[in-house]
Amino acid sequence: MTVAKVTEIKASSTKSFDDAIKAGIARAHKTLKNVKSAWIENQEVLIDEKGNVCEYRVEMKITFILED
């Protein structure tokens, strides 16, 4: 029988949402074993004083398989 666990993380990037997602997954993979999927729950951007996007943020749920 396989048992999975889900954990929530936030990641950010100054480049793009895609880069933030990749950074979050890479960081989760360093700490968690058997990472199998990620669900993007929320996205947001930070705006600087000139009205430009300065940071992309994602909130995601990471699923990983627990070892026996």
Residue frames as qw, qx, qy, qz and C-alpha x, y, z in Angstrom:
[[0.000, 0.890, 0.455, 0.000, 0.00, 0.00, 0.00],
 [0.417, 0.290, -0.002, 0.861, 1.28, 3.48, -0.86],
 [0.231, -0.830, -0.420, 0.286, 0.73, 6.47, 1.43],
 [0.394, 0.490, 0.110, 0.769, 1.27, 10.03, 0.23],
 [0.275, -0.665, -0.367, 0.589, 1.56, 13.30, 2.10],
 [0.295, 0.755, 0.280, 0.515, 0.84, 16.82, 0.86],
 [0.428, -0.523, -0.212, 0.706, 2.71, 19.89, 2.05],
 [0.267, 0.923, 0.255, 0.104, 2.22, 23.55, 1.12],
 [0.562, -0.290, 0.095, 0.769, 5.06, 25.81, 0.05],
 [0.272, 0.938, 0.118, -0.179, 5.46, 29.30, -1.39],
 [0.667, -0.082, 0.313, 0.671, 8.15, 30.21, -3.92],
 [0.204, 0.915, 0.107, -0.332, 9.08, 33.40, -5.71],
 [0.654, 0.106, 0.368, 0.652, 11.08, 34.65, -8.67],
 [0.038, 0.662, -0.023, -0.749, 11.87, 37.98, -10.24],
 [0.053, -0.188, 0.733, 0.652, 11.66, 36.37, -13.72],
 [0.528, -0.070, -0.517, -0.670, 8.32, 34.54, -14.12],
 [0.808, -0.245, 0.239, -0.479, 5.68, 32.28, -12.61],
 [0.932, 0.235, -0.275, 0.003, 7.30, 29.36, -14.42],
 [0.421, 0.488, -0.571, 0.509, 10.64, 30.14, -12.79],
 [0.417, -0.428, 0.458, -0.657, 8.99, 30.41, -9.36],
 [0.944, -0.048, 0.015, -0.325, 7.34, 27.00, -9.85],
 [0.818, 0.345, -0.402, 0.223, 10.62, 25.40, -10.89],
 [0.123, 0.528, -0.567, 0.621, 12.46, 26.96, -7.94],
 [0.649, -0.341, 0.330, -0.594, 9.82, 25.73, -5.49],
 [0.982, 0.070, -0.097, -0.148, 9.87, 22.20, -6.84],
 [0.630, 0.464, -0.492, 0.383, 13.68, 22.10, -6.88],
 [0.133, -0.504, 0.549, -0.654, 13.80, 23.27, -3.25],
 [0.833, -0.208, 0.203, -0.471, 11.14, 20.76, -2.15],
 [0.920, 0.257, -0.296, 0.018, 13.09, 18.00, -3.90],
 [0.302, 0.546, -0.609, 0.490, 16.17, 18.82, -1.76],
 [0.330, -0.326, 0.594, -0.658, 14.26, 18.22, 1.48],
 [0.798, 0.061, 0.355, -0.484, 11.52, 15.75, 0.60],
 [0.198, -0.204, 0.911, 0.298, 12.00, 12.27, -0.81],
 [0.209, 0.336, 0.898, 0.191, 9.77, 10.80, -3.52],
 [0.257, 0.481, 0.117, -0.830, 8.22, 14.09, -4.74],
 [0.391, 0.283, 0.840, 0.249, 5.57, 13.08, -7.28],
 [0.149, 0.669, 0.536, 0.493, 3.44, 16.12, -8.16],
 [0.137, -0.250, -0.270, 0.920, 2.67, 19.77, -7.50],
 [0.066, 0.739, 0.638, 0.205, -0.61, 21.65, -7.64],
 [0.187, 0.164, -0.053, 0.967, -0.47, 25.41, -8.10],
 [0.128, -0.626, -0.722, 0.265, -3.03, 26.78, -5.67],
 [0.009, 0.949, 0.223, -0.224, -2.44, 30.52, -6.04],
 [0.598, 0.261, 0.129, 0.747, -0.38, 33.04, -7.99],
 [0.107, -0.950, -0.218, 0.197, 0.36, 36.67, -7.18],
 [0.588, 0.448, -0.018, 0.673, 2.66, 39.45, -8.30],
 [0.357, -0.685, -0.211, 0.599, 4.32, 42.27, -6.42],
 [0.384, 0.805, 0.242, 0.383, 4.27, 45.68, -8.07],
 [0.513, -0.147, -0.172, 0.828, 7.01, 48.29, -7.61],
 [0.015, -0.646, -0.286, 0.707, 6.49, 52.04, -7.20],
 [0.103, 0.344, -0.462, -0.811, 6.62, 52.54, -10.99],
 [0.765, 0.246, 0.148, -0.577, 3.80, 50.05, -11.58],
 [0.551, 0.433, -0.689, -0.186, 6.03, 47.27, -12.91],
 [0.955, -0.252, -0.119, -0.102, 5.88, 43.65, -11.83],
 [0.043, 0.756, -0.616, 0.216, 8.93, 43.07, -9.63],
 [0.161, -0.258, 0.930, -0.207, 8.24, 39.59, -8.22],
 [0.708, -0.053, -0.493, -0.502, 6.17, 36.53, -9.14],
 [0.287, -0.279, 0.796, -0.454, 4.92, 34.30, -6.32],
 [0.666, -0.080, -0.615, -0.414, 3.26, 30.91, -6.33],
 [0.529, -0.302, 0.628, -0.485, 1.63, 28.94, -3.56],
 [0.659, 0.215, -0.637, -0.338, 1.68, 25.23, -4.29],
 [0.824, -0.320, 0.374, -0.281, 0.89, 21.88, -2.78],
 [0.305, 0.520, -0.792, -0.101, 3.60, 19.26, -3.16],
 [0.942, -0.149, 0.068, -0.293, 2.71, 15.56, -3.01],
 [0.235, 0.554, -0.796, 0.069, 5.32, 13.03, -1.98],
 [0.867, -0.132, -0.450, -0.168, 5.25, 9.31, -1.17],
 [0.504, -0.683, 0.451, -0.276, 6.10, 8.26, 2.39],
 [0.468, 0.370, -0.802, 0.035, 8.67, 5.51, 2.81],
 [0.847, -0.371, -0.352, -0.146, 8.04, 2.43, 4.93]]
